């Protein structure tokens, strides 16, 4: 398997070149920043949470392809979900990325794109690039719920 | 800062060849450079982070452990005598290497960072007071920035900056306005680890001396690559680290003028730094051991001596000349091959060390670092421990290729091929 097969799959490059939900929400329920001080990835996450659901999400990311693509895919799969569902997705994703015993994980159809990020597991220093948007989302949900 | 290259008295100028070195032959002495990564022979271009080690250094290390491992300065047995001699001989080699007046002024630390922290604790805390100013440059490594920033915050002093010109050189005009009557310390890098910019140390020293300020030179990048004479530069402190100059990790040096070091209290207390201890008081050891508490890194210090021998054998003038030549070749080729490369810092190889920081084809530096690794080309990507400088440059990070004595023009060619391949894999970045 080459690097292009593992890491720079078409899905990832597509999300990197055209990140979904890229931008700003003027009056969000939560606005949180995530940084990866070691490599300089930076992102700002905007959330609108209403009636326990994620009504809208936007990301402004300044990072590498893995970071940007992971964030882009994340926004697609969480929009419209209840906070509980969002937490489940976060846990599923983090487990896929961090559990070393699991390889070639197959996700439900609506999360299929995320499978492309599994290749990152082979490159431990890049895992944190993929996780940054998700950890920021956890903080964003907590902020929206008034827990922070 | 750069010593005159040797000239034969009776030869005409045309006939004088600049001393240079045979990089391909030198590379044979470095076992790691034979390694294959992803099926290709390693091209190591991350020398500003750490250099590789020649066989002689690795052997000096194992020879110590296999033949005369012992604690130093106290034992009366053969092993201890031999270890002490080898350890102290290295101190003398370092003295000669940086052209210092006395080996009493050469203090071993863990790294350049610890050397700077020693000055901060033993000198800075006693001399920098509220209202005083410390001057650094806008291109300092965090180790020579966070240190003085924190001291200033603690003492109520002000940290001021010598700025860079558009092309990444030290702005001497602006420096003259920043260094003033309140300046107590000027702490500057000899060479930027990001831009490769060589600091005009003597000019800054002149400005600092006129105000009675003390001068610390961070030689972590400079000493491994430039002929360095503390007498000639007339600085007060010099900090550097051996792992960037063919030696092992874990050995740094603080050189300081004896008259300053004599008056400074110890940095750490414990064994070896004492001359007599009573229940209620201690008389400290003399220089340099006053600053070397506890069992030092004996093996790595001794191996650092072998690193100096290796560099002396080549000659630092030749090291510098080689780096000018390879940097010139790399800059010319990169700019000729790619119109979507942006190079940061000076582009005149005479004004910079063998460090090229760049961004390329809108590919994020991390992606680029990873893609180049596929071709076994090792570069560095990120902020290079210089976040404030990255902010000034308006980037989150750069890719950086840095050269040393074993890098050849062929390595540069491989870098270029790897960049071309990276661009192919990544495609032309659209619409962002």
Interface residues (C-beta under 8 A of the other chain):
Chain A: X2 X3 X4 X7 X8 X13 X16 X17 X18 X19 X38 X39 X40 X41 X42 X62 X63 X64 X65 X66 X123 X126 X129
Chain B: X364 X365 X366 X367 X370 X371 X374 X381 X382 X383 X387 X390 X396 X397 X425 X426 X427 X429 X430 X431 X432
